Amino acid sequence: MTERYDAVVVGSGPNGLAAAVTLARAGCSVVVLEAEQRAGGGTRSEELTLPGFVHDVCSAMHPLAVASPFFAAQPLAEHGLAWRHPDAPAAHPMPDGSAVVLERSLEATAASLGRDAPAWRRLAGPLVDHWDEISASILGPLIRVPRHPIALARFGLRALWPATMLARHTFDTDRARALFAGLAAHAILDLRAPMTASFGLTFIATAHTVGWPMAVGGSQRIADALVSYLRSLGGEVVVGSPVDSLADLHPARTVLFDLTPRQLVAIAGDRLDNRYRRRLEGFRYGPGAFKIDYALDGPVPWRAGEVARAGSVHVGGTLEEIAAAEADVARGGHPERPFVICTQPSLFDETRAPAGRHTFWAYSHVPNGSTVDMTAAMETQIERFAPGFRDRILERHVMAPAAIEAHNRNYVGGDIAGGSHGGLQLLARPVLSTHPYAVPLRDQPAYLCSSSTPPGAGVHGMCGWWAAQAALKDLRGQPGAGARPGSLEPGPA
């Protein structure tokens, strides 16, 4: 630990690796410290059930990765990363035995919605037409002068609505309303809350523009490609290297933390500005996740056959049922009929399971830190739309919130989003500031680069990219590789 680096990054999730790659591309010497024995954070894959069955431990489908300006700028295909698109991004089984499919094509999706076809076109059309401008605004700090104010305003006027209100105001049919509710429920919030519509709008836009692909071989391939590229740039990744205090850090001119506020306070509390520390201590974590990975002896027997065309499946029924389930979780309850987000990667990626067998990924929202076993409730809900599902199960691997947090310290109480996106925390991540990445650490420049900063949760790397840009501004003018003129990368288009 005698070597001095330009930057040390704590945590090797997608944002930590994005920060490290960005700094290394600018000529900085960088080392990434990872507590676990494998890099990746929320993009790890493991054989959780039976030999030969590859399961994504957390993230599985990656619309924001292929929408991300950071990922678009990296030569990750040269380092083993390949994307596979399912036939359709998502499907939503309905209680009557039918299903509504979210297609890559806006027109194909609209055509399946009957009398709500014109409403879908009116809602989705402007998102698709102006997605490049919208994404440039929402994949970064929201408290800044927008580069494309008109496009952002078009998005924002609807995004401010509660998801339930926008769905009922926009659509007449249960099918269209349910489809929107399933997309919006990725917010992990009560769908009656303001701004929950923004999540549904974002997922509609990505489905119709960049799609919802998976990484061939598992999400671990994303992290592996980033690590490989970082090392090709001269960067280092040290696994099995937990950081419990600032004394554990390698000497460096600056430090970036791919951690949530709770870990940052635990590591650096006495050297943080007191006011900033109090604000971090007030940071709110959201509901947790209860996740089950399955090894199956065949595909899920969906009652509606078209569901097998989709990579992701939203299991929850009608808008009213989904909204009730998410409201129950927000109140601290455990729904009898939970909203279950599923993926079925082995239908489209033959590397995930032995021939003729399949992997299946499912999770539901629960109160933060919940100890309630949701297995029966989740499987009953899936059986409702796929009779005979339980008969296909060879093995299951269950992760309650405590197990999820044990696997990744950033998932406090099972919160996989790095903190609630409710209320002001959609903007104030982790504090309300025009410089949200800067950490007022005494004696050393420091930055927070996790999903607890803008633009929040998702495998997009933009939290790390933005934090690295802030760090580079400090490193310029100092001795060392990071001071070279002209080394800064351009901002996202």
N, C-alpha and C positions, 0 to 999 in steps of 0.2 A: 504493500500500500504506500510505497514511497514515491511512485510515479505520479506526476501531476498532470491532470487532464484539463482540457478546456471545459468539459461538462461531464457530470455523472448523472445518470437517469435511474431513479429508483422505481422498479416495476417494469415488466416486459409485456404488458398488455398491448393491444394495437396502438393505443395512444403513446405509451412509453416508447415503443419501437418507432413510431412515426416521428416522434421528437428526435430520437437518436439519429435516424436516417437523415432527417432534414439538417441537423447540425453537421453530420459527417459529410453530406454533400456540399456544405458550405466550407469544408476544409477543417472543421474542428476535430480534435481528438476526443473521443467519446467512449465511456464504458457504461453498460447497463447492468444493474444489480437486480437479480431475481431471487426471491426467497425460495420458490419451489425448485424442483429438480428439472423442470422443463419450462421453456419460455412459452408465452402465449396468453396468459391471463384468461380472458373470456373466449379465446379462440383455441382452446385445447381440445383434442380428441383422444379417446381411450377405449380400450376393449372393456367396457364396464360390465357386460353380461357374460358372454361366452366367447371362446377363442374364435377369431375371424370376424366378429361383429364390431365394427368401428362406430362409436357413438360420439357425437359432439356434446361435450360436457355442458356448454352453455349456448353460445350463439350457433345457429345452423344455417339460416338463409341470410343473404347479404346484399340487399338492395342498396344500402347506403355506401357499401364498399365500392360498388361499380358506379355509384353516383358521385363519389368523392374526388375532388380535384387532386387530393394528395395521392390516392392510389393510382389515378390516371397518369400521374407524372413519373411513376416508378416502373422500372423494367422487371417486374416480378415474374412475368412469364419465363424469363431467362433463368429464374431461380426456382422453377418448379411449380408455380401457381397456375392452375387452369380452372376456369369457371364452367359450370354445367347448368344450363337453364332447363327447368322442367317444362312440360308442355304448356302449363298455365301457372302463373305465380301462386294463386290461392283459390280455394273453394270453400263454400259455406253451405253445409248440409242444412236442410230445412225440416221442421217437424212433420211435414206431410210426405216425406220420403223423397222429395226432389232436392236439388241443390242449385245454387247460383255460383257461377265460375267467374272469377276475376281473370280475364284474359290479358295477354300482352297488348292486344289490339283494343283501343278505345271503342271502335265501332262494333266489334264482335261482342264486347261486354254490354254495350248499350242495347244491341239487338236482342240479347237474352232477357232483358228487363221489361219487355212488353211496353205497357203504357208509360213506364218511367224512362224509356229510352231517350226522349228529348231532354229530360231533367238530367240524366247522366252526362249527356253531351254538353249541356250548359255548365255543369259543375266541373267536369274533367277537362273539357276542351281548353279553357284558358290556362289550366295548370300545365298541360302538355305543351301548349304553344309557347309558354314563357318559362319552362322549367329551368333552363340554364340560368336565367336572371334570378328566378326565385331561389334556386339552390345556392347561388353565390351569396345570397343574403342570409338564409337560414342555417347554412353550415358554417357559422361563425358567430362572433359576439353580436347580440341583437341590439345592444346599446352602443350604436355607432351610426354615422351618417350612411344610409343605404346607397349602394352603388347603382341600384336599379329601383328607385322609389315607386314608380308607377306599377311595375310588376309585383313588388312587395306589397303594395297597397291592395292590389287585386286579391292576393293570397290572404293578407291579414284581415280584411273585412270579414271573411268567412271563418278564418282560423280562430278568431276571438270567441266564436260561439261555443256553447256546450254541444257536444256531439249529438245528444238526444234531440236538442232543439233544431239543429241543422238538418238532421235526418228527417224529422217529421215535417219541417218546413219545405224541404226540397222534394221529397219522394212521397208517392201515394201508396205504393205496394209494400207488403211485408218483406218481399225478397230484396228489394233495393235498400230498404232501411236496415235489414239484418246485415247485409254485406257491408254497409258503411259502419255499423256498430262494431262488427268484428275487427275491422281495420283500426277504428279509433280506440278500441280497448287495449291496444298495445301501449297506450299512455299509462296504464297501471293506476288509473284514477277513477273516481266516481264520474261516470259519463255525463252527469248533470253539471259538472264543474266547468267554468269558463275555460276556453282555449283547448279543450279536449278534441274539438273538431280538427285542430291543426294536425293531429296525428293521422286521422283518417285521410285528410287531404294529401299529406305527404306520401302515404303508402299508395294512394291512387295514382299520384303523379309518377312515382318510381315504377309501379307496375306497367304503366303505359309508355314509359320512356326507356329506362335502362333494364327493367326486369328484376326478378328476385332470384338470383342464381345461388348455387352452393359451390363450395370449393371441392374439386374432385379429390377424393381421398380423405376428406374431412376438413373441418375448419382449422385444424392444426397446421395444415399446409399454408395458410395465410401467414401465421407466425413464423413458420420455418422459412418461408420465402423472404420475409422481412429480415430475419436474422442473417440469412445467407447474404442478402444484398448489403446489409450493414457491415458484415465482416469483409466483403469485397471492397468496401470503402475505407477499411482500416479500423472500423469500430470493433468494440469487444462486448460480449455478453457473458456474464458470470452467473451461472445458476447455483442454487443451494447457498445463496448469500443473503440471508435476511438482514434487514436494516431496522434495528430496534431503537437506535438513537443516532444522533448526528456523528457520534464517535465511530460508527461503523462505516462511514462514507470514505471513499477514496479521496485524496486531496484533489480539488478541482476549483476552477474559477467560478463555476456556477453549478447549481444542482436543480434538477427537475424531478418532481414527484408525481408519478402515475399512481396516486393514492387518493382516497377520499378524505374529507376533513378530519374524521376521527383518527385515522392513522397519522395524519400530518401533525395533529396536536400531540399525540402520544410520543412521536419521535422528536419534535422540535418545540414543544410547548413553551419552555422557559426562555427560548430565544426568539419567539414570535412577538411582534408588537401586541401589546395587551388588548387594545381595542379590536384588532383583527382576530386575535385568538378567541375573544368572547363571541364574535360573530360566527366563527367556525363552530364553536360549541353549540350554537343555536341552529346549526344546519339540520334540516329535517330529512330523515330517511323514509322511504316509501314502503309499501307492502312488500312482502317477500314472495318467493316462488317455491312451489312444491313440484318437483320434477321427477318424472319416471321415464327411464329408457327401457325399451323392450327389444328382445330378440324374438322374432316371430317365425313360424314355420310356413308362412305364406303372406301375401299382401292383406291389408286390412279389408274386410268384407263390407265395404260401404254399401248401404242400401241404394244410393244413387251412384251408378257406375262412373259417372263423369268426375267424381271426386278423385279417382285414381289418376287423373291427368294433372293434378296440382301438387306442387312441392310442399305448400303449407295448407293446413286445414284449420278453419276456425269452428270449433265445436261449442255451440251455446244456444242455438235456436234463434228465436226472434229478438228484435231490438229490445223489447220489454224484458225478456229473460236475461239477456246479457247485461243490460243496465241494472237490473235488480241484483244480479250476482256481484257486479263490481261495486255497487253501493253497499252491499252487505260486507264486503271486504274492507271498504273504507271506514265502516263503522266498527271494525274489529271482529266481524263475524266470519263464519265459514259456510259458504253457500252449499245447500243440499244439491243444487244443480250448478256446479261451477262453470265458468267460461274456461275452456281448455284450448290452448294453442298447440297445434301438432305439426310435425313435419314428417315426411316419408321419403327420406333421401335415397334409399336403396332402390326405389322404383326408377330412378334416373341415373344413379351412379353405382355401377356393378361392383366397385371396389369396397363397398360398405359391408357386405355380408356374403357368406358362402352361397353358391348357386342354388336358386330356388328358395332361399331364406331371405328375411328382410329385417331391417332396423326400423324402429318407430320411436319418435321423440315427442314427449308431451309434458306440458306444465300448466299449472293453474296459479292464480294469485291468491295469497293468504296474508293475514296480518303479519307485520314484521315480527320475526322471532317466533312464529307459531310452532307449536309442538303437536298439532293435530295431524293425524294420518289421513291424508286425502285420497289414498289409493282407491278405496271402494267407491267414493263419490265420483272420482274422475273416470274410472272404468265403467261405471253405470252410465255416465253421460255419453261416453264413446259408444257403448253398446246400444244406446238409444238410436244412434244413427248408423251403427255398423253391427247388426245382430250377429253373434258368433265371434266377436272380437276376442273374448277371453279364451276361446278354444284354440286360438292361434298362438298363444303366448308360450314360448319355450322357457324364457327367463325374464325377470324384470330387475332393474336396479333403481332403487328409490333414494332420492335426495331431498330431505326436508330442509328448511332454512338453515338449521345449524350445520348440516353437512355441506350445504352450498357455501356458507361462510368459511368453513374449515378448508374447503378446496381453494377458495380465493378470498383473501382477507378484505378485499374491497367490497365484497357483497355482504354488507353489514345487515344482520338479521334476515339474510336471504334476499336483500334488495339488489337486484341485478342491474339497476339503472344508475347506480352511483349517487343516489339521493332522489327524493321526490321531485317530479316536474310540476307539482301543483302550485297554484298561486304564483307569487313573485319568484319562486325558485326556477320557473321556466326561464326567467331573465337573470335572476340573481344567483348565479352559480359560480363560486360558492357564496359570493357577496355581491351586492349591487355596486358595480364599478365599471368605469370605462376601460379599466385595465384588469380584467378578472383573473388573469393568469399570474400576475405578480404576487409574490409572497414576501411580506415585510419581515425578512429574517435578518436578525442583527449580524453584522460582519460579513455577509455574503449574499450576492444576488441569488434569488431562488424563485422557482415558478411551480405552479400546480398545472398538471397537464392531463388529468384524468377526466372521465365522464362527469365528474362533479363540476366541470367548467363547460362553457359553451363550445359546441352546440349540444352537449349532453350525450345521452346514451346512444349506442350503435357502433358497429364496426366500420368506422369511416376515417379514423386517424386524425381528424381535423382538430380535436382538442390538443393533441400533441404538436401538430403542425403550427397552430397559432401560438402556442407557448414557446416553441422553438424560435419563431420569428421574434418574439419579445426578447428572448435570451440573446439572439444574435445582435440585436441592437446594443445590448450591454457589452457584449464581447468585442464588438468593433471598437477600435481605438486602443485596445489593450494588447500587450504582447501576446503572441501565439497565433496559431493557424486561423482562429476565428476572426482575426482582425483584417483579413485580406480584403481590399476594396473590391466591390463588384461580386462578392460571393453570395449575396442574398438572392434567394429564389423569388420569382415573381409571385404575386398574390393569385388566389384562385380566380379563374375567369368568370 
